[in-house]
Amino acid sequence: MNVIQLNRNSGSTNTKAPENGIIAALDVGSTKICCLIGEVKADRRRAPDDADARQINVLGVGHHAARGIRCGSVVDLEEAEKAIRLSVDAAERMAGVTIDQIYVNVTGGRPQCQTFRGATDVSSSAVGSHDLHRVVDIAMDKIDPGRRVVLHATPIRFTLDDARGVRAPFGMYADRIGVDVNVVTVEPGAMRNLGMVVENCHLNVAGFVMAPYAAGRSVLVSDETELGVTLIDLGGSTTSISVFAEGKLLFADVLPIGGTHITSDIARGLSTTIAQAERLKTLSGNALPSLYDDRELVTIAQLGEHGADAVQKVPRSKLTSIIRPRVEEIFELVGQRLDNTPATRKAGRRVVLAGGGNQLTGIREAASQVLERNVRLGMPHGLSGLPDAARSGAFAVSTGLLKYAAKPDVHTAVLPQITNVSGANGSYFRRMGQWIKESF
């Protein structure tokens, strides 16, 4: 069985948004696995293409500590399956429904972004569907992923003669048309294993969506994605970066460092357990020093000690001195990655922090100091019925996946199937090109 084929008859992605019905999303993270189940209802008073025409009501939420997952990749099939089953079961019980298909996020597989350009003469005075088909085919034919697979393909801009930045060229007059297609590729092994685990839970994968893109759907507002913004998702063992501008995803990357590294630093530096270190980080941690850190004491359970030596009190400043260097390292790595991508120029000076890591005290100010940009904290929005406990940055990816399931972005192609994509005389890319052409 092909574990990641979305449309088993045609091999193409069904991007039509459901007007009514049950939708589901699965965020497979390294620290928690979260399943959301929602119901889509169409608002007949609005136009079908209105983003608010489909209202999403969250029916069920289930989450469980992640097992068998490391840096977004499956490292233990059995443990990962158990954790996913528990999360899905909890969401189904809360929602009172049983699901059979689900959208899943992708963090592993070392994603890479590239832009491919195609250009051709317009066959008549105005751009027609044949011209769109041909120019997209030219761009897609340049993709040579080798042993990687295409996850997303996004046409980010068209060119008509000397006019750049054309969004919808159909029917416009020009002698020559060009297109830039932003392509995200990943290594196939991580997706194969994740798809297999999900199908072992008797669920069909409705689509794979890159985690940074899903987080953007959840926490960014339309003006930000239009004017330009950088989204940083501070996860457990990964930090995702994405750049949006002109309403599209221009760049995405994942760094293998996150909140669990801060927790491990605390555990080692204060000789305590991982659980105690996580608690200290959450309740007393600060990314930046404060005036009263030397006066405030935190209680630490010492690792392996008993009796009178089991508990130690240290100044809060010591805890901060452990957290701060790692936080600065994360943002320095993010800054280096952004400095090396041309897309950053379109992001302006706006940064949004999402993920569970954005709940650390002082994280916003630390990011602003290191990156020298304006920073805000991103929280999920646009969903009704979401429990208060899930209205935090930690649920950015799962809520974004649910919004994607309700209204798949017509500018984003989800991988139809894992095959040898460079074979079959490029048939995979022709299907992808056909899909993009039909989106316009």
N, C-alpha and C positions, 0 to 999 in steps of 0.2 A: 504493500500500500504506500502511496505517496503521502507522507505525513503532513505536507505543507501545501498541498494543492487546494486552492480556494474554490474554484469552480470546476468540478470534476468533469464536466462535459466539454467546456471550451478551453480550459486552462487559462482563463483570463479573470481579472479581478472584477467583482461586482461592486461598483462604487455608488450605486443608487442608495440613497438614504431611506430607511424605513419611515413611512408616515406614522404608523402605529405599531406597537409591538414591544417585545421584551428584548433587551440588549444586555451584554455582559462584557466585563473587562477583567483582565488578570495581570496584575503588576508583580512580576517575579523579580524581587530584589535580593540583595545579599544578606539583609538583616530581617526583612519581613516579606511575606507573600500576602497580597491583598486581592480580594475578589469583590467587585461591585456589580450589582444587578440593578438595572433600571428599566423604566417603561417610557417609551416615546409616544407622545400624543401630538397630533398635528393641530395647529391653530388655524382653522379655516378662514379666519378674518385676515390673515396675512398672506402675502405672496409666497408661493412654494420655495423660491430661492432666498427668502428672507432668513437670516441666521436665527431669528427668534421664532420662526414659524413652527419649529419642532421643540416642544417643551420636554425636558427630561426630569423625571421624578425617580429618585433613588429609592428602591424597594428593599434592598438587602446589602449588608456590608459584612464581610468575613475576612479576618486576617490572622495570621499565625507566624510565629518565629520561623524565619527561613532556615531550611536545612538542605544540605546537598547542593548549595549554590555558592559560588565564589566569583566575585567580580563579574556577575551577570551570566556566568556559564555554569552548566550542570557538572558537578564533580562527583555526585552520588545519585544515581538514578532512583534507587528505592527511597532514600530519604527525601529527595525532592518531590517525588510522587506523593508521599504521605503528607507533606506540608501543603501541597496544592490541593489535595483531596479535602483536608481539614478546612482550608480557607473557603473553598467552593461550597462545601457542605454547610458551613455556618451562614454563608450568604443566601443559599437556597432556603434554609430553614427560616431565616428572617423574612425573606421575600415571599415565601409560600409558593414558590414555583421551582420547576426543574429546568435547567438550561442544557442545551446540546451543542452550542457553538459559542466561541468566545474570542475576543481580540486580546492579543498578548504583546507585551512590550519586548524590545530587544535592547540589551545593553552590552552583551558580550560580542565576541566575533571581531573585535578591533575594527570598528567602523571607520571608513575613509570617505571623504567628500572630494569630488572632482567636477569640473564644469566642462562640458563638451559643446562645441559650436558647429552649427550647420548653416549653409547658405545656398540659395539657388535662385534662378530667374523666375519671375512670375509668368505663368503661362498665358495670361490674358491681362487686360488692363487692371482688373481688381483681383484681390487675393481670394481664391476659392479653396474648397476642401482638398482638392488635389494638390494645391501648392503647400498647404499645411502638412498634408501627409508626406509629401516628398521632402520638405525641409527637416521635419522631425526624423524621418528615416535616415537622412544624411548625418544628423547629429548622433543618433543612436548607433549607427554603424561604426562610429569611431570608438565606441566603448569596447575595451578589451580587458575584462576583469580577471582573466587568467583563472586561478583557482578560487576566486571570490564570486559572490553572487550579488545581484542588484536588489537592494531593499526598497529604496525610493528613487523615483526619477521625477524631477520637478522642473518644468519649463519656467525659467525665472524672468526672461525678457525676450521680446521679439524686436527685430530691426527691419524697418521698411526704408530702403534706399539709405539715406543719411540720418534718418530719424530713429533714435534709440529709445528704449524703454516703452515700446508699444505693448500693451497688455492683451488686446483682443483684435488681431489684425484682419479677421475674416471680413471680406467685403470692402476693405480699404484699397485705395489705388496706390500702386508702386510698380517699379520695374524689377526690384530684387527684394527678396525676403530672407531674413536670417533669424536664428533662434539659439539661445543659450540654455542648455539643459543641465541642471544640477543633479548629480547622481551620487547616491550613497551606496557603497558596497560593504559587505561583511564577509567574514570567513564562514563557509557553510556548516562546519562542524557544530558550532555553538547553536545554530538554529535547528539543525537536524535533531540534536539531542533534546533541546527544549520542546520541539514539536512532538517528539516521541513521548516525552513525559506527559505532556498535556493530553495526547490521544490515549495514553494508558489510563487516564482518568475518565475515559469515555466521553471526551469532548473533542469537537472539531475546531480547528484553528480557523476562525473567520478571517483573520488577517494579522500580520506582524507589523507593528509600528515602532519606530525608533523612539526610545525613551525621551530624549531631549525634545523631540517634536511633540510628543504627547503632553509633556509638562508645559510646553508653550501654549497648547490648546486650553489648558486649565487655568493658568495664572496670569497670562498676558492679556492686556486690553487691546482693542483694535487699533487705537492710535499708536501704541508702541510698536506693534508689528508693521504698521505702515511707515512710521517715521524712522524706525531703526532701534533695535534693542539687543542686548546680549543677555541670555538666560543662563544662569549657573545653577544646576541641580545638585545639591550637596547630599549625596546618598551615603549608604553604609560603607561599602568598600570601593565605590566609584564616585567620580564627580563628572557630571555631563555638562558640556558646553554647547550652546547653539546660538546662532545669530539670525535674526529675522529682520527683514526690511522689505518695503513695498508689498507687504502682505504675504511674503513667502519665506520659507526656510532657505537660507543661503549657505549655512555652514553648520556642521555638527561634529562633535568629537567626544570621546569618553576617556578620562584619565583614571588609572587604577589606584586611586587614593581617595579616602573619604573619612566619614565619622568614626569608623571602627579603628582607624589608625590613631585617632586622638584618644579613644578609649584605651587602646593597648599602651600608649605612652603613659597614661595616668596609672594604669595597673602596674607597669614596671617601675615608674618613678616613685610611687608611694607604697610599693610592696603590698598590693591588695588584689582582690579578685576582679575578674572582668565585670561581673555583675555589680560589684561595689563601685568600680571605676565608672561604669555607665551611669549609675545613680549620682555619683559626685559630679560628673559632667553635666547632667541634666539639671540638678537642683542647685549646685553651687558654682558651676563652671562659668568662666568669663573669657572671652577672646582677647580682652584688653584689661590692663590693670586699672584699679580704682583707688581713690584716696584712702579707703578704709580696709583694704585687703590685709594689711599687716595686723589690724586689730581684730578682725573676724577669724574665728577658729572653725575648722571643719573636722568632724570626727571620722576616723578611718579605721575600718576593721582590717587588721594586719593578716596577711596571708600565712596560714599555717600556725599562727600563734593561738594560745589558749590562756584563760585566766586573766590576770592583771595586765599581761602584755598583749592581749588580744585587740585592744583599742588604743589608738593614738590620736592626739589632737595636733594639727599643724595649722599655720596661718593660711588663710585663703590665697595669699600671694604666692605660696608655693604651688598650689594647684594651677593658678593662672600662668605661672612661669613655665609649666609643662604644656599647657594648652596653646599658648600664644605662638610658639615657634612652628608648630605643626599647621596651625591655621594660616600663618603667613606663608608657609611653604606651599600649601594648596593654592592660594591665590597667586603666588608668584608663578607657579606652573601654569595656571590658567592664563595669566598675563603673557607668558612666553608663547603659549599656543596661539593666543589671539594676535600677538604681534607678527606671527608668521602666516597669517591668512589675510588676503586682500579684502575679504568680506567685512572685516572689522571696521573698515572705513565707512561703511554704510550704517553701522550700528550706533554711531554717535557716542555720547558719553553716558548713555542710560544702561544700567545693569539691574536685573531682577534676580533675587536669590530665592530658590525653591528647594524642596527636599527637606528631610528631617533635620539636616544640619542647620537650617536657617532659624531654628529655635534656640540656638546657643546664644546666650547673652553677649552682646558686643560684636556679634558676627557681621552685622551691617556696617558698623563703623570700621572694623578691621578690613573688610573688603574695599571700602571707600578709600582708606589710606593706602593700601597696597596697589590697587588698580587705578587710583586717581580718577574715579568716575562717580557719578551720582548713582546711589544704590537704594533700592527699596526691597522690602520683603514681599514675596508673592504668595498668595493664598488662593485656593480653589474658589471659583465663582461660576454662576450660570447654571447651577443645579438646585432643584428643590428636593426636600426630604433628606438632605445629607446630614447625618448626626453631627453634633457639635464636636465630638472627638475626632471626626474626619475632616474638619475644616481647618487643616493646617498644611504647611508645606510638605509634610511627609506623605500626603495623599495626592500630590500634584500629578504624578504619572497615572495613577489609577483613575482619577477623575477625568484627566485628559483623554485617556483611552475610551472612557464611556462617552464623552462628547464626540470623539471621532466615530465611534460605533453608530451614534445617532445621526451624524452628518459627516460622512467621509469627505475629506477635502478633495475636490475635483482636480487639484493640481498635484496630488501626491499619489503615486502608484505603489500599491503594496505588492510585494513579491508573490507572484502567482504560484510558483512551485520551485522546489530546489532540484535542479537538473544540471547537466553540463551546459551552462547558458551560452557558451561560445560555440557550441556545436549546432547541428541541425540547420546549417546554412543561415545562421542568424535568425531563425524563426522566432526565438524568444524576443529579440529586440524589435522585430517587426510587429509582434503582438503588443509590446510596450509602446512602440511608436503609434500604432493604431489607437491604443487607449488614450494617449495624450492628444492625438488629433481630434478624437471624438469629444474630448473635454472642452474644446473650444468651438 
